[in-house]
Amino acid sequence: MQILSVSSLKGGVGKTSVTMGLASAALQQGVRTLVVDLDPHADSTTGLAVKRGSGTEAGALLRDAKRATLSEHVVRSGWVDLLPEEQQSTAKLDVIVGSALSATFDRPDIRPRDMRRLRTLLERVSGYDLVLVDCPPSLAGLTRIGWAASNGVLLVAEPSLFSVAGTERTMRAIRMFSNEYAPQLKSAGVVVNRARADSTEHEYRLLEMERLYKDKLMLPVLEENPFWQQIQGAAYPVHHWPGDQVRDLAKSFDQLLKQLL
């Protein structure tokens, strides 16, 4: 079971969008997937078409990590209902729902034993090929909880000065965290999101990323798409969006997922 934390220490780069795009690709390809929404804003939960009030919230499960059985608290994504009827019985896209309650663990001084809470929960779960942990855009307690449970961290960045600098800081933080708390943790790669082909600045920053991250920079780059916000607002998987406007975007997520698995 591959466990990946989707992270960025800079907000607004589309971290949750990438999580949802990978979840859409996984559903399309029959990859059994669990999304753990650790972000107190719970945007992944909303985007995956989970009704409010469904399931047991991630913060409550972390609080009861030694006794809780994760499989009893997952909620099926509403995206499964969009599949042909004959595929719905075998498809698996589940969610551990997020809410503001998780913020009680988002402390900068979180104790090492609290960092292990999600790992304890996931050690007792089976039946999934992939777990995606959507982390908050910070290096406080919830991100550390996600990293401690994961095999790798997928970093999301935009081709901008501040995002490049933030990604550099995050990669250093991963190395330090791995050395001290999570020897299994690696940097899985850097996904560049919202790139514009007509932007000279973006072209320059992409070349800078190639130089800085080398083999960690994942291709293809995700180009900015005017329909992406509409897709998320409809809580819809990109692979099932009608029309051809997002076909290339869906293919890009297919290729990224294949590399990650």
C-alpha positions in Angstrom: 0.0 0.0 0.0 1.5 3.3 -1.1 0.9 6.1 1.3 1.6 9.6 0.0 1.3 13.0 1.7 0.4 15.8 -0.7 2.1 18.9 0.8 3.2 22.4 0.3 4.4 24.9 2.9 2.9 27.7 0.7 -0.8 28.0 0.5 -2.8 28.6 -2.7 -0.7 26.5 -5.1 -3.5 23.9 -5.7 -2.4 21.1 -3.3 -6.0 19.9 -2.9 -6.6 20.2 -6.6 -3.7 17.8 -7.3 -5.0 15.5 -4.6 -8.4 15.4 -6.3 -6.9 15.0 -9.8 -4.9 12.0 -8.6 -8.0 10.5 -6.9 -9.9 11.0 -10.2 -7.2 9.2 -12.1 -7.1 6.4 -9.5 -10.9 5.9 -9.8 -10.7 5.8 -13.6 -7.9 3.2 -13.5 -9.5 1.0 -10.8 -6.8 1.8 -8.2 -8.4 1.3 -4.8 -7.8 4.6 -3.0 -8.4 6.2 0.4 -8.1 10.0 0.8 -7.4 11.2 4.3 -8.4 14.8 4.6 -6.1 16.3 7.3 -6.7 19.9 6.3 -9.1 21.6 8.7 -10.7 23.4 5.8 -11.9 20.0 4.5 -11.8 21.0 0.8 -10.9 17.5 -0.3 -13.9 16.2 1.5 -16.2 18.7 -0.2 -14.6 18.2 -3.6 -15.0 14.4 -3.4 -18.7 14.8 -3.0 -19.0 13.7 0.6 -22.1 15.0 2.4 -21.6 17.1 5.4 -22.0 15.2 8.6 -21.0 11.9 7.0 -18.5 9.6 8.8 -16.2 10.2 11.7 -14.0 13.2 11.3 -10.2 12.8 11.1 -9.6 14.7 14.3 -11.8 12.4 16.3 -10.1 9.3 14.8 -6.7 10.7 15.6 -7.8 11.4 19.2 -8.9 7.7 19.5 -6.1 6.2 17.3 -5.3 3.2 19.6 -8.9 2.0 19.7 -10.5 3.2 16.4 -10.8 0.9 13.4 -10.4 3.1 10.4 -12.3 0.9 8.0 -15.5 1.4 10.1 -15.3 5.2 9.6 -14.5 5.7 6.0 -17.1 7.3 3.7 -17.5 6.4 0.0 -16.9 9.3 -2.4 -19.9 10.4 -4.3 -17.8 10.1 -7.4 -18.3 6.4 -7.4 -22.0 6.9 -8.3 -20.9 8.5 -11.5 -19.4 5.3 -12.8 -21.4 2.8 -15.0 -23.5 0.6 -12.7 -21.5 -2.5 -13.4 -18.3 -0.8 -12.2 -19.7 0.7 -9.0 -19.6 -2.6 -7.0 -15.8 -3.0 -7.5 -14.7 0.6 -7.5 -13.2 1.9 -4.3 -12.6 5.6 -3.5 -13.1 6.3 0.2 -12.6 9.3 2.3 -11.7 10.1 5.9 -13.5 13.3 6.3 -11.9 16.5 7.4 -13.3 19.4 9.6 -12.1 22.1 11.8 -11.8 19.7 14.7 -8.5 18.4 13.3 -6.9 21.8 14.1 -6.5 20.7 17.7 -3.6 18.6 16.6 -2.1 21.4 14.4 0.4 22.6 17.0 4.0 23.5 16.3 5.1 21.7 19.5 3.4 18.4 18.8 4.8 15.5 20.7 6.5 12.6 18.9 3.9 10.1 20.2 1.1 12.2 18.7 2.9 12.3 15.3 2.4 8.5 15.2 -1.4 8.6 15.5 -2.3 8.4 11.8 0.4 5.7 11.3 -1.2 3.7 14.0 -4.6 3.9 12.3 -3.3 3.0 8.9 -1.3 0.0 10.1 -4.6 -1.7 10.8 -6.2 -0.9 7.4 -6.2 -3.1 4.3 -7.9 -3.3 0.9 -6.3 -0.1 -0.6 -3.6 0.3 -3.2 -3.1 4.0 -2.5 -3.6 6.4 0.4 -3.5 10.1 -0.3 -3.1 12.4 2.7 -4.1 16.0 2.0 -2.0 18.0 4.5 -2.5 21.7 5.5 -0.1 24.2 4.0 2.2 24.4 7.1 4.8 22.4 9.0 2.8 22.2 12.2 1.3 19.1 13.8 -1.1 17.8 11.1 1.5 17.8 8.4 4.0 16.0 10.6 1.3 13.5 11.5 0.8 12.9 7.7 4.5 12.6 7.0 5.1 10.2 9.8 2.5 7.8 8.3 3.7 8.1 4.7 6.2 6.4 2.4 6.6 9.6 0.4 5.7 13.3 0.2 4.4 14.7 -3.1 5.2 18.4 -3.2 3.0 20.8 -5.2 4.4 24.1 -6.5 3.6 26.9 -8.9 6.1 28.4 -11.3 6.6 31.5 -9.2 9.4 32.9 -7.1 7.7 32.4 -3.7 6.5 28.9 -4.5 10.0 27.8 -5.7 11.5 29.1 -2.4 8.8 27.4 -0.4 9.4 24.1 -2.1 13.1 24.4 -1.3 12.2 24.8 2.3 9.9 21.9 2.3 12.4 19.6 0.8 14.9 20.5 3.5 12.2 20.0 6.1 11.4 16.5 4.7 15.1 15.5 5.0 15.3 16.7 8.6 12.0 15.1 9.5 13.0 11.8 7.9 16.3 11.7 9.7 14.7 12.3 13.1 11.3 10.7 13.0 10.4 8.8 9.8 13.3 6.9 8.2 10.9 5.4 5.6 9.9 8.9 4.3 11.2 10.1 1.0 10.4 13.0 -1.3 8.3 11.4 -4.0 8.5 14.3 -6.4 7.5 17.8 -7.2 4.4 18.5 -9.3 4.2 21.9 -11.0 0.6 23.2 -11.1 -1.1 26.1 -13.0 1.7 26.7 -15.5 1.0 29.0 -18.4 2.7 28.4 -21.7 2.4 32.1 -22.7 4.2 33.4 -19.5 7.9 34.3 -19.7 8.1 34.3 -15.9 6.6 30.7 -15.8 9.1 29.5 -18.4 12.0 31.0 -16.4 10.8 29.4 -13.1 10.3 26.0 -14.8 13.9 26.1 -16.0 14.9 27.1 -12.4 13.0 24.1 -11.1 14.6 21.7 -13.5 18.0 22.9 -12.3 17.1 22.8 -8.6 15.0 19.6 -8.4 16.5 17.6 -11.3 15.0 14.0 -11.2 12.5 15.0 -8.5 10.6 17.3 -11.0 7.7 15.3 -12.3 6.3 15.5 -15.8 4.0 16.5 -17.3 3.6 19.9 -15.9 -0.1 20.7 -15.1 -1.2 23.6 -17.2 -3.6 26.2 -16.0 -7.2 25.3 -17.2 -10.1 27.7 -17.0 -12.5 24.9 -16.3 -10.7 23.5 -13.3 -12.5 25.9 -10.8 -15.8 25.0 -12.3 -15.1 21.2 -12.0 -14.2 21.6 -8.3 -17.2 23.8 -7.6 -19.4 21.0 -9.0 -17.5 18.4 -6.9 -16.8 16.4 -10.0 -13.9 14.1 -11.1 -11.9 15.7 -13.9 -12.1 12.4 -15.9 -15.9 12.5 -16.1 -16.2 16.2 -17.0 -18.3 16.4 -20.2 -16.6 17.8 -23.3 -13.0 17.9 -24.5 -11.9 21.0 -22.6 -10.1 19.0 -19.8 -9.1 15.9 -21.7 -5.4 16.8 -21.7 -5.5 17.7 -18.0 -7.0 14.3 -17.2 -4.3 12.6 -19.2 -1.7 14.5 -17.3 -3.0 13.1 -14.0 -3.0 9.6 -15.5 0.7 9.9 -16.3 1.5 11.4 -12.8 -0.4 8.6 -11.1 1.4 5.9 -13.1 4.8 7.3 -12.0 3.8 7.5 -8.3 2.6 3.9 -8.3 
